[in-house]
Amino acid sequence: MTWAGEALAAIRKIVLIEERVSSLSEQVKRLADSYVELDRRVLRLEAKFELIERFSARQPKALPAGSRVKKRSKKFH
């Protein structure tokens, strides 16, 4: 190969590398945007779970022993 052919081949490789870098740059940007969206969604889920935990801790799980309704005895036989 002549020096002109080698120079042309090198320029082609440089152009291909630039295209690949540009493509990868766009992919990284899309991934970063997706990451931000997923991070925002995870934060919302965490906040919801924390709220559920707080409310469930405040509410009693069962009725206290003295608050149960007693059955009425039948006075009619």
N, C-alpha and C positions, 0 to 999 in steps of 0.2 A: 504494500500500500504506500502511496505517496504521502508526503506530509500534508497535502491539501485534503486527501481522503481521510487521514487520521484526524485532522482538525474538524472536518465535517462530522465524523462519527462522534467525536467528543462533544461537539455542540448539540447533536441529537440527544446524546445521553444527558446532557445538562438540562435540555428542554423537558425530557421525560421526568427527570428528577424534580424539576420545578412543578410539573403538573401533579406528580404524586404528593409532593409536600403541600401543595394547594388543596388537593383532595383530602389529605389527612387533617389539614387545618380545619376544613369545614366539618369533618366528622368529629373532631375534638370539640368544636363549638357546639354541635348538636348534642354530644354526650354531656357537656357541661350544662347546657340548658335542661336536659333531662334530669341530671343530678339535682339541680336546683328545684325542679318541680317535685321530684321524689322526696327530697329533704323537707319541702314545705308540707307535703302530704303526711309524712311520718310525724312531723311536729304536731299536726292537727290530730292525728290518731293518739299520740302520747297525751295530749291535753285532754282528749275525751276520756281516755282510760283513767287519768288522774282524777277527773271530775267524778267519774263513776265510783272510783275507790273512796273518795271523800264522802259522797252521798251514802254509799253502802255502809260506811263506818258509823255514820250518824244514826241510821235507822236500826231499831232492834230487829234481830233475826227471828225472834219468836215472842209470843205474848208472855208477859210476866205471869208467874204462878197464881197470884191473887186476882188476876183480871179475867179469868175464864168464866164464862157464863155457866151457871149451874142449871141442870135440867130441872124442869118443874115436875113435882110429884103429882101423880094423878089422884085427885080427890074424889073423882067419880068412879064408882065401881059398878 
